[in-house]
Amino acid sequence: MTPIEIFEYKMKWKPKGHIVSFHSDWEYDVKSWLKRKEKHTWIWNEYTDVYEHSVLFESVEDKDALISFLEHAHPRAITPP
């Protein structure tokens, strides 16, 4: 996919996306985890709140996988909704 195709694809599923918010201290770990995923399946949002970043996913399975990773590796990383 070209960059414009990726952008257009993301804009189609963005309104129905699944969000995971986490403490900004875990940015490196989450970005490392995201590198294993296809770029068109997630959207990175920096500083969505004080000391908080979030990732928007196309699928609930990817959202659950990131939550599971963070709960196992960094239990205090997830920001409560």
Distance bins in CASP14 RR format, pairs under 12 A and 6 or more apart:
PFRMAT RR
TARGET T0000
AUTHOR 0000-0000-0000
RMODE 2
METHOD distances of the structure
MODEL  1
1 7 0 0 0 0 1 0 0 0 0 0 0
1 8 0 0 0 0 1 0 0 0 0 0 0
1 9 1 0 0 1 0 0 0 0 0 0 0
1 10 0 0 0 0 0 1 0 0 0 0 0
1 38 0 0 0 0 1 0 0 0 0 0 0
1 39 1 0 0 1 0 0 0 0 0 0 0
1 40 1 0 0 1 0 0 0 0 0 0 0
1 41 0 0 0 0 0 1 0 0 0 0 0
2 8 0 0 0 0 1 0 0 0 0 0 0
2 9 0 0 0 0 0 1 0 0 0 0 0
2 39 0 0 0 0 0 1 0 0 0 0 0
2 40 0 0 0 0 0 1 0 0 0 0 0
3 9 0 0 0 0 0 1 0 0 0 0 0
3 10 0 0 0 0 0 1 0 0 0 0 0
3 39 0 0 0 0 1 0 0 0 0 0 0
3 40 0 0 0 0 0 1 0 0 0 0 0
4 10 0 0 0 0 0 1 0 0 0 0 0
4 11 0 0 0 0 0 1 0 0 0 0 0
4 40 0 0 0 0 0 1 0 0 0 0 0
5 11 0 0 0 0 0 1 0 0 0 0 0
5 12 0 0 0 0 0 1 0 0 0 0 0
5 39 0 0 0 0 0 1 0 0 0 0 0
5 40 0 0 0 0 1 0 0 0 0 0 0
6 12 0 0 0 0 0 1 0 0 0 0 0
6 13 0 0 0 0 0 1 0 0 0 0 0
6 38 0 0 0 0 1 0 0 0 0 0 0
6 39 1 0 1 0 0 0 0 0 0 0 0
6 40 1 0 1 0 0 0 0 0 0 0 0
6 41 0 0 0 0 1 0 0 0 0 0 0
6 42 0 0 0 0 0 1 0 0 0 0 0
6 43 0 0 0 0 0 1 0 0 0 0 0
6 58 0 0 0 0 0 1 0 0 0 0 0
7 13 0 0 0 0 0 1 0 0 0 0 0
7 14 0 0 0 0 0 1 0 0 0 0 0
7 39 0 0 0 0 0 1 0 0 0 0 0
7 40 0 0 0 0 1 0 0 0 0 0 0
7 43 0 0 0 0 1 0 0 0 0 0 0
8 14 0 0 0 0 0 1 0 0 0 0 0
8 40 0 0 0 0 1 0 0 0 0 0 0
9 38 0 0 0 0 0 1 0 0 0 0 0
9 39 0 0 0 0 1 0 0 0 0 0 0
9 40 1 0 1 0 0 0 0 0 0 0 0
9 41 0 0 0 0 1 0 0 0 0 0 0
9 42 0 0 0 0 0 1 0 0 0 0 0
9 43 0 0 0 0 0 1 0 0 0 0 0
9 58 0 0 0 0 1 0 0 0 0 0 0
10 16 0 0 0 0 0 1 0 0 0 0 0
10 17 0 0 0 0 1 0 0 0 0 0 0
10 38 0 0 0 0 0 1 0 0 0 0 0
10 39 0 0 0 0 1 0 0 0 0 0 0
10 40 1 0 0 1 0 0 0 0 0 0 0
10 41 0 0 0 0 1 0 0 0 0 0 0
10 42 0 0 0 0 1 0 0 0 0 0 0
10 43 1 0 1 0 0 0 0 0 0 0 0
10 44 0 0 0 0 0 1 0 0 0 0 0
10 45 0 0 0 0 0 1 0 0 0 0 0
10 56 0 0 0 0 1 0 0 0 0 0 0
10 57 0 0 0 0 0 1 0 0 0 0 0
10 58 1 0 0 1 0 0 0 0 0 0 0
11 17 0 0 0 0 0 1 0 0 0 0 0
11 40 0 0 0 0 0 1 0 0 0 0 0
11 43 0 0 0 0 1 0 0 0 0 0 0
11 56 0 0 0 0 0 1 0 0 0 0 0
11 58 0 0 0 0 0 1 0 0 0 0 0
12 40 0 0 0 0 0 1 0 0 0 0 0
12 43 0 0 0 0 0 1 0 0 0 0 0
12 58 0 0 0 0 1 0 0 0 0 0 0
13 40 0 0 0 0 1 0 0 0 0 0 0
13 41 0 0 0 0 1 0 0 0 0 0 0
13 42 0 0 0 0 0 1 0 0 0 0 0
13 43 0 0 0 0 1 0 0 0 0 0 0
13 56 0 0 0 0 1 0 0 0 0 0 0
13 57 0 0 0 0 1 0 0 0 0 0 0
13 58 1 0 1 0 0 0 0 0 0 0 0
13 59 0 0 0 0 1 0 0 0 0 0 0
13 60 0 0 0 0 0 1 0 0 0 0 0
13 62 0 0 0 0 0 1 0 0 0 0 0
14 40 0 0 0 0 0 1 0 0 0 0 0
14 41 0 0 0 0 0 1 0 0 0 0 0
14 42 0 0 0 0 0 1 0 0 0 0 0
14 43 1 0 0 1 0 0 0 0 0 0 0
14 45 0 0 0 0 0 1 0 0 0 0 0
14 56 1 0 0 1 0 0 0 0 0 0 0
14 57 0 0 0 0 0 1 0 0 0 0 0
14 58 0 0 0 0 1 0 0 0 0 0 0
15 43 0 0 0 0 0 1 0 0 0 0 0
15 56 0 0 0 0 1 0 0 0 0 0 0
15 58 0 0 0 0 0 1 0 0 0 0 0
16 56 0 0 0 0 1 0 0 0 0 0 0
16 57 0 0 0 0 0 1 0 0 0 0 0
16 58 0 0 0 0 1 0 0 0 0 0 0
16 59 0 0 0 0 0 1 0 0 0 0 0
16 60 0 0 0 0 0 1 0 0 0 0 0
16 63 0 0 0 0 0 1 0 0 0 0 0
17 41 0 0 0 0 0 1 0 0 0 0 0
17 42 0 0 0 0 1 0 0 0 0 0 0
17 43 0 0 0 0 1 0 0 0 0 0 0
17 45 0 0 0 0 0 1 0 0 0 0 0
17 54 0 0 0 0 0 1 0 0 0 0 0
17 55 0 0 0 0 0 1 0 0 0 0 0
17 56 1 0 1 0 0 0 0 0 0 0 0
17 57 1 0 0 1 0 0 0 0 0 0 0
17 58 1 0 0 1 0 0 0 0 0 0 0
17 59 0 0 0 0 1 0 0 0 0 0 0
17 60 0 0 0 0 1 0 0 0 0 0 0
17 62 0 0 0 0 0 1 0 0 0 0 0
17 63 0 0 0 0 1 0 0 0 0 0 0
18 41 0 0 0 0 0 1 0 0 0 0 0
18 42 0 0 0 0 1 0 0 0 0 0 0
18 43 0 0 0 0 0 1 0 0 0 0 0
18 54 0 0 0 0 0 1 0 0 0 0 0
18 55 0 0 0 0 1 0 0 0 0 0 0
18 56 1 0 0 1 0 0 0 0 0 0 0
18 57 1 0 1 0 0 0 0 0 0 0 0
18 58 1 0 0 1 0 0 0 0 0 0 0
18 59 1 0 0 1 0 0 0 0 0 0 0
18 60 1 0 1 0 0 0 0 0 0 0 0
18 61 0 0 0 0 1 0 0 0 0 0 0
18 62 1 0 0 1 0 0 0 0 0 0 0
18 63 1 1 0 0 0 0 0 0 0 0 0
18 64 0 0 0 0 1 0 0 0 0 0 0
18 65 0 0 0 0 0 1 0 0 0 0 0
18 66 0 0 0 0 1 0 0 0 0 0 0
18 67 0 0 0 0 1 0 0 0 0 0 0
18 81 0 0 0 0 0 1 0 0 0 0 0
19 42 0 0 0 0 0 1 0 0 0 0 0
19 43 0 0 0 0 1 0 0 0 0 0 0
19 44 0 0 0 0 0 1 0 0 0 0 0
19 45 0 0 0 0 1 0 0 0 0 0 0
19 48 0 0 0 0 1 0 0 0 0 0 0
19 49 0 0 0 0 0 1 0 0 0 0 0
19 52 0 0 0 0 0 1 0 0 0 0 0
19 53 0 0 0 0 0 1 0 0 0 0 0
19 54 1 0 1 0 0 0 0 0 0 0 0
19 55 1 0 0 1 0 0 0 0 0 0 0
19 56 1 0 1 0 0 0 0 0 0 0 0
19 57 1 0 0 1 0 0 0 0 0 0 0
19 58 0 0 0 0 0 1 0 0 0 0 0
19 60 0 0 0 0 0 1 0 0 0 0 0
19 62 0 0 0 0 0 1 0 0 0 0 0
19 63 1 0 0 1 0 0 0 0 0 0 0
19 66 0 0 0 0 0 1 0 0 0 0 0
19 67 0 0 0 0 0 1 0 0 0 0 0
19 78 0 0 0 0 0 1 0 0 0 0 0
19 79 0 0 0 0 0 1 0 0 0 0 0
19 81 0 0 0 0 1 0 0 0 0 0 0
20 26 0 0 0 0 0 1 0 0 0 0 0
20 30 0 0 0 0 1 0 0 0 0 0 0
20 33 0 0 0 0 0 1 0 0 0 0 0
20 34 0 0 0 0 0 1 0 0 0 0 0
20 42 0 0 0 0 1 0 0 0 0 0 0
20 43 0 0 0 0 0 1 0 0 0 0 0
20 44 0 0 0 0 0 1 0 0 0 0 0
20 45 0 0 0 0 0 1 0 0 0 0 0
20 48 0 0 0 0 0 1 0 0 0 0 0
20 52 0 0 0 0 0 1 0 0 0 0 0
20 53 0 0 0 0 1 0 0 0 0 0 0
20 54 1 0 0 1 0 0 0 0 0 0 0
20 55 1 0 1 0 0 0 0 0 0 0 0
20 56 0 0 0 0 1 0 0 0 0 0 0
20 57 1 0 0 1 0 0 0 0 0 0 0
20 60 0 0 0 0 0 1 0 0 0 0 0
20 62 0 0 0 0 1 0 0 0 0 0 0
20 63 1 0 1 0 0 0 0 0 0 0 0
20 64 0 0 0 0 1 0 0 0 0 0 0
20 65 0 0 0 0 1 0 0 0 0 0 0
20 66 1 0 1 0 0 0 0 0 0 0 0
20 67 1 0 1 0 0 0 0 0 0 0 0
20 68 0 0 0 0 0 1 0 0 0 0 0
20 69 0 0 0 0 1 0 0 0 0 0 0
20 70 1 0 0 1 0 0 0 0 0 0 0
20 71 0 0 0 0 0 1 0 0 0 0 0
20 77 0 0 0 0 1 0 0 0 0 0 0
20 78 1 0 0 1 0 0 0 0 0 0 0
20 79 0 0 0 0 1 0 0 0 0 0 0
20 80 0 0 0 0 0 1 0 0 0 0 0
20 81 0 0 0 0 1 0 0 0 0 0 0
21 30 0 0 0 0 0 1 0 0 0 0 0
21 45 0 0 0 0 1 0 0 0 0 0 0
21 46 0 0 0 0 0 1 0 0 0 0 0
21 47 0 0 0 0 0 1 0 0 0 0 0
21 48 1 0 0 1 0 0 0 0 0 0 0
21 49 1 0 0 1 0 0 0 0 0 0 0
21 50 0 0 0 0 0 1 0 0 0 0 0
21 51 0 0 0 0 0 1 0 0 0 0 0
21 52 1 0 1 0 0 0 0 0 0 0 0
21 53 1 0 0 1 0 0 0 0 0 0 0
21 54 1 0 1 0 0 0 0 0 0 0 0
21 55 0 0 0 0 1 0 0 0 0 0 0
21 56 0 0 0 0 0 1 0 0 0 0 0
21 63 0 0 0 0 0 1 0 0 0 0 0
21 66 0 0 0 0 0 1 0 0 0 0 0
21 67 0 0 0 0 0 1 0 0 0 0 0
21 70 0 0 0 0 0 1 0 0 0 0 0
21 77 0 0 0 0 1 0 0 0 0 0 0
21 78 1 0 0 1 0 0 0 0 0 0 0
21 79 1 0 1 0 0 0 0 0 0 0 0
21 80 0 0 0 0 1 0 0 0 0 0 0
21 81 1 0 0 1 0 0 0 0 0 0 0
22 28 0 0 0 0 0 1 0 0 0 0 0
22 29 0 0 0 0 1 0 0 0 0 0 0
22 30 1 0 0 1 0 0 0 0 0 0 0
22 31 0 0 0 0 0 1 0 0 0 0 0
22 33 0 0 0 0 0 1 0 0 0 0 0
22 34 0 0 0 0 0 1 0 0 0 0 0
22 44 0 0 0 0 0 1 0 0 0 0 0
22 45 0 0 0 0 0 1 0 0 0 0 0
22 46 0 0 0 0 0 1 0 0 0 0 0
22 48 0 0 0 0 1 0 0 0 0 0 0
22 49 0 0 0 0 0 1 0 0 0 0 0
22 51 0 0 0 0 1 0 0 0 0 0 0
22 52 1 0 0 1 0 0 0 0 0 0 0
22 53 1 0 0 1 0 0 0 0 0 0 0
22 54 1 0 0 1 0 0 0 0 0 0 0
22 55 1 0 0 1 0 0 0 0 0 0 0
22 63 0 0 0 0 0 1 0 0 0 0 0
22 66 0 0 0 0 1 0 0 0 0 0 0
22 67 0 0 0 0 1 0 0 0 0 0 0
22 69 0 0 0 0 0 1 0 0 0 0 0
22 70 1 0 0 1 0 0 0 0 0 0 0
22 71 0 0 0 0 0 1 0 0 0 0 0
22 73 0 0 0 0 0 1 0 0 0 0 0
22 74 0 0 0 0 1 0 0 0 0 0 0
22 75 0 0 0 0 0 1 0 0 0 0 0
22 76 0 0 0 0 1 0 0 0 0 0 0
22 77 1 0 1 0 0 0 0 0 0 0 0
22 78 1 0 1 0 0 0 0 0 0 0 0
22 79 1 0 1 0 0 0 0 0 0 0 0
22 80 0 0 0 0 0 1 0 0 0 0 0
22 81 0 0 0 0 0 1 0 0 0 0 0
23 29 0 0 0 0 0 1 0 0 0 0 0
23 30 0 0 0 0 1 0 0 0 0 0 0
23 47 0 0 0 0 0 1 0 0 0 0 0
23 48 0 0 0 0 0 1 0 0 0 0 0
23 49 0 0 0 0 1 0 0 0 0 0 0
23 50 0 0 0 0 0 1 0 0 0 0 0
23 51 1 0 1 0 0 0 0 0 0 0 0
23 52 1 0 0 1 0 0 0 0 0 0 0
23 53 0 0 0 0 1 0 0 0 0 0 0
23 54 0 0 0 0 0 1 0 0 0 0 0
23 70 0 0 0 0 1 0 0 0 0 0 0
23 74 0 0 0 0 1 0 0 0 0 0 0
23 75 0 0 0 0 0 1 0 0 0 0 0
23 76 1 0 0 1 0 0 0 0 0 0 0
23 77 1 0 1 0 0 0 0 0 0 0 0
23 78 1 0 0 1 0 0 0 0 0 0 0
23 79 1 0 0 1 0 0 0 0 0 0 0
23 80 0 0 0 0 0 1 0 0 0 0 0
24 30 0 0 0 0 1 0 0 0 0 0 0
24 31 0 0 0 0 0 1 0 0 0 0 0
24 45 0 0 0 0 0 1 0 0 0 0 0
24 46 1 0 0 1 0 0 0 0 0 0 0
24 47 1 0 0 1 0 0 0 0 0 0 0
24 48 0 0 0 0 1 0 0 0 0 0 0
24 49 0 0 0 0 1 0 0 0 0 0 0
24 50 0 0 0 0 1 0 0 0 0 0 0
24 51 1 0 1 0 0 0 0 0 0 0 0
24 52 1 0 0 1 0 0 0 0 0 0 0
24 53 1 0 1 0 0 0 0 0 0 0 0
24 54 0 0 0 0 0 1 0 0 0 0 0
24 77 0 0 0 0 1 0 0 0 0 0 0
24 79 0 0 0 0 1 0 0 0 0 0 0
25 51 1 0 0 1 0 0 0 0 0 0 0
25 52 0 0 0 0 0 1 0 0 0 0 0
25 53 0 0 0 0 1 0 0 0 0 0 0
25 70 0 0 0 0 0 1 0 0 0 0 0
25 74 0 0 0 0 1 0 0 0 0 0 0
25 76 0 0 0 0 1 0 0 0 0 0 0
25 77 1 0 0 1 0 0 0 0 0 0 0
25 78 0 0 0 0 0 1 0 0 0 0 0
25 79 0 0 0 0 0 1 0 0 0 0 0
26 32 0 0 0 0 0 1 0 0 0 0 0
26 33 0 0 0 0 1 0 0 0 0 0 0
26 34 0 0 0 0 0 1 0 0 0 0 0
26 51 0 0 0 0 0 1 0 0 0 0 0
26 52 0 0 0 0 0 1 0 0 0 0 0
26 53 0 0 0 0 1 0 0 0 0 0 0
26 54 0 0 0 0 0 1 0 0 0 0 0
26 55 0 0 0 0 0 1 0 0 0 0 0
26 66 0 0 0 0 0 1 0 0 0 0 0
26 69 0 0 0 0 0 1 0 0 0 0 0
26 70 1 0 0 1 0 0 0 0 0 0 0
26 71 0 0 0 0 0 1 0 0 0 0 0
26 73 0 0 0 0 1 0 0 0 0 0 0
26 74 1 0 1 0 0 0 0 0 0 0 0
26 75 0 0 0 0 0 1 0 0 0 0 0
26 76 0 0 0 0 1 0 0 0 0 0 0
26 77 1 0 1 0 0 0 0 0 0 0 0
26 78 0 0 0 0 1 0 0 0 0 0 0
26 79 0 0 0 0 0 1 0 0 0 0 0
27 33 0 0 0 0 0 1 0 0 0 0 0
27 34 0 0 0 0 0 1 0 0 0 0 0
27 44 0 0 0 0 1 0 0 0 0 0 0
27 45 0 0 0 0 0 1 0 0 0 0 0
27 46 0 0 0 0 1 0 0 0 0 0 0
27 47 0 0 0 0 0 1 0 0 0 0 0
27 51 0 0 0 0 0 1 0 0 0 0 0
27 52 0 0 0 0 0 1 0 0 0 0 0
27 53 1 0 1 0 0 0 0 0 0 0 0
27 54 0 0 0 0 0 1 0 0 0 0 0
27 55 0 0 0 0 0 1 0 0 0 0 0
27 70 0 0 0 0 0 1 0 0 0 0 0
27 74 0 0 0 0 0 1 0 0 0 0 0
27 77 0 0 0 0 1 0 0 0 0 0 0
28 34 0 0 0 0 0 1 0 0 0 0 0
28 35 0 0 0 0 0 1 0 0 0 0 0
28 53 0 0 0 0 0 1 0 0 0 0 0
28 73 0 0 0 0 0 1 0 0 0 0 0
28 74 0 0 0 0 0 1 0 0 0 0 0
28 77 0 0 0 0 0 1 0 0 0 0 0
29 35 0 0 0 0 0 1 0 0 0 0 0
29 53 0 0 0 0 0 1 0 0 0 0 0
29 55 0 0 0 0 0 1 0 0 0 0 0
29 66 0 0 0 0 0 1 0 0 0 0 0
29 69 0 0 0 0 1 0 0 0 0 0 0
29 70 1 0 0 1 0 0 0 0 0 0 0
29 72 0 0 0 0 0 1 0 0 0 0 0
29 73 1 0 0 1 0 0 0 0 0 0 0
29 74 1 0 0 1 0 0 0 0 0 0 0
29 77 1 0 0 1 0 0 0 0 0 0 0
30 36 0 0 0 0 0 1 0 0 0 0 0
30 37 0 0 0 0 0 1 0 0 0 0 0
30 42 0 0 0 0 0 1 0 0 0 0 0
30 44 0 0 0 0 1 0 0 0 0 0 0
30 45 0 0 0 0 0 1 0 0 0 0 0
30 46 0 0 0 0 0 1 0 0 0 0 0
30 52 0 0 0 0 0 1 0 0 0 0 0
30 53 1 0 0 1 0 0 0 0 0 0 0
30 54 0 0 0 0 1 0 0 0 0 0 0
30 55 1 0 0 1 0 0 0 0 0 0 0
30 57 0 0 0 0 0 1 0 0 0 0 0
30 65 0 0 0 0 0 1 0 0 0 0 0
30 66 1 0 0 1 0 0 0 0 0 0 0
30 67 0 0 0 0 0 1 0 0 0 0 0
30 69 0 0 0 0 1 0 0 0 0 0 0
30 70 1 0 0 1 0 0 0 0 0 0 0
30 73 0 0 0 0 0 1 0 0 0 0 0
30 74 0 0 0 0 1 0 0 0 0 0 0
30 77 0 0 0 0 1 0 0 0 0 0 0
30 78 0 0 0 0 0 1 0 0 0 0 0
31 37 0 0 0 0 0 1 0 0 0 0 0
31 42 0 0 0 0 0 1 0 0 0 0 0
31 44 1 0 0 1 0 0 0 0 0 0 0
31 46 0 0 0 0 0 1 0 0 0 0 0
31 53 0 0 0 0 1 0 0 0 0 0 0
31 55 0 0 0 0 1 0 0 0 0 0 0
31 66 0 0 0 0 0 1 0 0 0 0 0
32 66 0 0 0 0 0 1 0 0 0 0 0
32 69 0 0 0 0 0 1 0 0 0 0 0
32 73 0 0 0 0 0 1 0 0 0 0 0
32 74 0 0 0 0 0 1 0 0 0 0 0
33 42 0 0 0 0 0 1 0 0 0 0 0
33 44 0 0 0 0 0 1 0 0 0 0 0
33 55 0 0 0 0 1 0 0 0 0 0 0
33 57 0 0 0 0 0 1 0 0 0 0 0
33 62 0 0 0 0 0 1 0 0 0 0 0
33 65 0 0 0 0 1 0 0 0 0 0 0
33 66 1 0 0 1 0 0 0 0 0 0 0
33 67 0 0 0 0 0 1 0 0 0 0 0
33 68 0 0 0 0 0 1 0 0 0 0 0
33 69 1 0 1 0 0 0 0 0 0 0 0
33 70 0 0 0 0 1 0 0 0 0 0 0
33 72 0 0 0 0 0 1 0 0 0 0 0
33 73 0 0 0 0 1 0 0 0 0 0 0
33 74 0 0 0 0 0 1 0 0 0 0 0
33 77 0 0 0 0 0 1 0 0 0 0 0
34 41 0 0 0 0 1 0 0 0 0 0 0
34 42 1 0 1 0 0 0 0 0 0 0 0
34 43 0 0 0 0 0 1 0 0 0 0 0
34 44 1 0 0 1 0 0 0 0 0 0 0
34 53 0 0 0 0 0 1 0 0 0 0 0
34 55 1 0 0 1 0 0 0 0 0 0 0
34 56 0 0 0 0 0 1 0 0 0 0 0
34 57 0 0 0 0 1 0 0 0 0 0 0
34 62 0 0 0 0 1 0 0 0 0 0 0
34 65 0 0 0 0 0 1 0 0 0 0 0
34 66 0 0 0 0 1 0 0 0 0 0 0
34 69 0 0 0 0 0 1 0 0 0 0 0
34 70 0 0 0 0 0 1 0 0 0 0 0
35 42 0 0 0 0 0 1 0 0 0 0 0
35 44 0 0 0 0 0 1 0 0 0 0 0
36 42 0 0 0 0 0 1 0 0 0 0 0
36 62 0 0 0 0 0 1 0 0 0 0 0
36 65 0 0 0 0 1 0 0 0 0 0 0
36 66 0 0 0 0 0 1 0 0 0 0 0
36 69 0 0 0 0 0 1 0 0 0 0 0
37 43 0 0 0 0 0 1 0 0 0 0 0
37 44 0 0 0 0 0 1 0 0 0 0 0
37 55 0 0 0 0 1 0 0 0 0 0 0
37 57 0 0 0 0 1 0 0 0 0 0 0
37 58 0 0 0 0 1 0 0 0 0 0 0
37 59 0 0 0 0 1 0 0 0 0 0 0
37 61 0 0 0 0 0 1 0 0 0 0 0
37 62 1 0 0 1 0 0 0 0 0 0 0
37 63 0 0 0 0 0 1 0 0 0 0 0
37 65 0 0 0 0 1 0 0 0 0 0 0
37 66 0 0 0 0 1 0 0 0 0 0 0
37 69 0 0 0 0 0 1 0 0 0 0 0
38 57 0 0 0 0 0 1 0 0 0 0 0
38 58 0 0 0 0 1 0 0 0 0 0 0
38 59 0 0 0 0 0 1 0 0 0 0 0
38 62 0 0 0 0 1 0 0 0 0 0 0
39 58 0 0 0 0 0 1 0 0 0 0 0
40 57 0 0 0 0 0 1 0 0 0 0 0
40 58 1 0 0 1 0 0 0 0 0 0 0
40 59 0 0 0 0 0 1 0 0 0 0 0
40 62 0 0 0 0 0 1 0 0 0 0 0
41 55 0 0 0 0 0 1 0 0 0 0 0
41 56 0 0 0 0 1 0 0 0 0 0 0
41 57 1 0 0 1 0 0 0 0 0 0 0
41 58 1 0 1 0 0 0 0 0 0 0 0
41 59 1 0 0 1 0 0 0 0 0 0 0
41 60 0 0 0 0 0 1 0 0 0 0 0
41 61 0 0 0 0 1 0 0 0 0 0 0
41 62 1 0 0 1 0 0 0 0 0 0 0
41 63 0 0 0 0 0 1 0 0 0 0 0
41 65 0 0 0 0 0 1 0 0 0 0 0
41 66 0 0 0 0 0 1 0 0 0 0 0
42 54 0 0 0 0 0 1 0 0 0 0 0
42 55 1 0 1 0 0 0 0 0 0 0 0
42 56 1 0 0 1 0 0 0 0 0 0 0
42 57 1 0 1 0 0 0 0 0 0 0 0
42 58 1 0 0 1 0 0 0 0 0 0 0
42 59 0 0 0 0 1 0 0 0 0 0 0
42 61 0 0 0 0 0 1 0 0 0 0 0
42 62 1 0 0 1 0 0 0 0 0 0 0
42 63 0 0 0 0 1 0 0 0 0 0 0
42 65 0 0 0 0 0 1 0 0 0 0 0
42 66 0 0 0 0 1 0 0 0 0 0 0
43 53 0 0 0 0 0 1 0 0 0 0 0
43 54 0 0 0 0 1 0 0 0 0 0 0
43 55 1 0 0 1 0 0 0 0 0 0 0
43 56 1 0 1 0 0 0 0 0 0 0 0
43 57 0 0 0 0 1 0 0 0 0 0 0
43 58 0 0 0 0 1 0 0 0 0 0 0
43 62 0 0 0 0 0 1 0 0 0 0 0
43 63 0 0 0 0 0 1 0 0 0 0 0
44 53 1 0 0 1 0 0 0 0 0 0 0
44 54 0 0 0 0 1 0 0 0 0 0 0
44 55 1 0 1 0 0 0 0 0 0 0 0
44 56 0 0 0 0 1 0 0 0 0 0 0
44 57 0 0 0 0 0 1 0 0 0 0 0
44 66 0 0 0 0 0 1 0 0 0 0 0
45 52 0 0 0 0 1 0 0 0 0 0 0
45 53 1 0 0 1 0 0 0 0 0 0 0
45 54 1 0 1 0 0 0 0 0 0 0 0
45 55 1 0 0 1 0 0 0 0 0 0 0
45 56 1 0 0 1 0 0 0 0 0 0 0
45 57 0 0 0 0 0 1 0 0 0 0 0
46 52 0 0 0 0 1 0 0 0 0 0 0
46 53 1 0 1 0 0 0 0 0 0 0 0
46 54 0 0 0 0 1 0 0 0 0 0 0
46 55 0 0 0 0 0 1 0 0 0 0 0
47 53 1 0 0 1 0 0 0 0 0 0 0
47 54 0 0 0 0 1 0 0 0 0 0 0
48 54 1 0 1 0 0 0 0 0 0 0 0
48 55 0 0 0 0 1 0 0 0 0 0 0
48 56 0 0 0 0 1 0 0 0 0 0 0
48 79 0 0 0 0 1 0 0 0 0 0 0
49 79 1 0 0 1 0 0 0 0 0 0 0
49 80 0 0 0 0 0 1 0 0 0 0 0
49 81 0 0 0 0 0 1 0 0 0 0 0
50 79 0 0 0 0 0 1 0 0 0 0 0
51 76 0 0 0 0 0 1 0 0 0 0 0
51 77 0 0 0 0 0 1 0 0 0 0 0
51 79 0 0 0 0 1 0 0 0 0 0 0
52 77 0 0 0 0 0 1 0 0 0 0 0
52 78 0 0 0 0 0 1 0 0 0 0 0
52 79 1 0 1 0 0 0 0 0 0 0 0
52 80 0 0 0 0 0 1 0 0 0 0 0
52 81 0 0 0 0 0 1 0 0 0 0 0
53 66 0 0 0 0 0 1 0 0 0 0 0
53 70 0 0 0 0 0 1 0 0 0 0 0
53 77 0 0 0 0 0 1 0 0 0 0 0
53 78 0 0 0 0 0 1 0 0 0 0 0
53 79 0 0 0 0 1 0 0 0 0 0 0
54 63 0 0 0 0 0 1 0 0 0 0 0
54 66 0 0 0 0 0 1 0 0 0 0 0
54 77 0 0 0 0 0 1 0 0 0 0 0
54 78 0 0 0 0 0 1 0 0 0 0 0
54 79 0 0 0 0 1 0 0 0 0 0 0
54 81 0 0 0 0 0 1 0 0 0 0 0
55 62 0 0 0 0 1 0 0 0 0 0 0
55 63 0 0 0 0 1 0 0 0 0 0 0
55 65 0 0 0 0 0 1 0 0 0 0 0
55 66 1 0 0 1 0 0 0 0 0 0 0
55 67 0 0 0 0 0 1 0 0 0 0 0
55 69 0 0 0 0 0 1 0 0 0 0 0
55 70 0 0 0 0 0 1 0 0 0 0 0
55 77 0 0 0 0 0 1 0 0 0 0 0
55 78 0 0 0 0 0 1 0 0 0 0 0
55 79 0 0 0 0 0 1 0 0 0 0 0
56 62 0 0 0 0 0 1 0 0 0 0 0
56 63 0 0 0 0 1 0 0 0 0 0 0
56 66 0 0 0 0 0 1 0 0 0 0 0
57 63 1 0 1 0 0 0 0 0 0 0 0
57 64 0 0 0 0 1 0 0 0 0 0 0
57 65 0 0 0 0 1 0 0 0 0 0 0
57 66 1 0 0 1 0 0 0 0 0 0 0
57 67 0 0 0 0 0 1 0 0 0 0 0
59 65 0 0 0 0 1 0 0 0 0 0 0
59 66 0 0 0 0 0 1 0 0 0 0 0
60 66 0 0 0 0 0 1 0 0 0 0 0
60 67 0 0 0 0 0 1 0 0 0 0 0
61 67 0 0 0 0 0 1 0 0 0 0 0
61 68 0 0 0 0 0 1 0 0 0 0 0
62 68 0 0 0 0 0 1 0 0 0 0 0
62 69 0 0 0 0 0 1 0 0 0 0 0
63 69 0 0 0 0 0 1 0 0 0 0 0
63 70 0 0 0 0 0 1 0 0 0 0 0
63 78 0 0 0 0 0 1 0 0 0 0 0
64 70 0 0 0 0 0 1 0 0 0 0 0
64 71 0 0 0 0 0 1 0 0 0 0 0
65 71 0 0 0 0 0 1 0 0 0 0 0
65 72 0 0 0 0 0 1 0 0 0 0 0
66 72 0 0 0 0 0 1 0 0 0 0 0
66 73 0 0 0 0 0 1 0 0 0 0 0
66 74 0 0 0 0 0 1 0 0 0 0 0
66 77 0 0 0 0 0 1 0 0 0 0 0
66 78 0 0 0 0 1 0 0 0 0 0 0
67 73 0 0 0 0 0 1 0 0 0 0 0
67 74 0 0 0 0 0 1 0 0 0 0 0
67 75 0 0 0 0 0 1 0 0 0 0 0
67 77 0 0 0 0 1 0 0 0 0 0 0
67 78 1 0 0 1 0 0 0 0 0 0 0
67 79 0 0 0 0 0 1 0 0 0 0 0
67 80 0 0 0 0 0 1 0 0 0 0 0
67 81 0 0 0 0 0 1 0 0 0 0 0
68 74 0 0 0 0 0 1 0 0 0 0 0
68 75 0 0 0 0 0 1 0 0 0 0 0
68 77 0 0 0 0 0 1 0 0 0 0 0
68 78 0 0 0 0 0 1 0 0 0 0 0
69 75 0 0 0 0 0 1 0 0 0 0 0
69 77 0 0 0 0 1 0 0 0 0 0 0
69 78 0 0 0 0 0 1 0 0 0 0 0
70 76 0 0 0 0 1 0 0 0 0 0 0
70 77 1 0 1 0 0 0 0 0 0 0 0
70 78 1 0 1 0 0 0 0 0 0 0 0
70 79 0 0 0 0 0 1 0 0 0 0 0
71 77 0 0 0 0 1 0 0 0 0 0 0
71 78 1 0 0 1 0 0 0 0 0 0 0
72 78 0 0 0 0 0 1 0 0 0 0 0
END
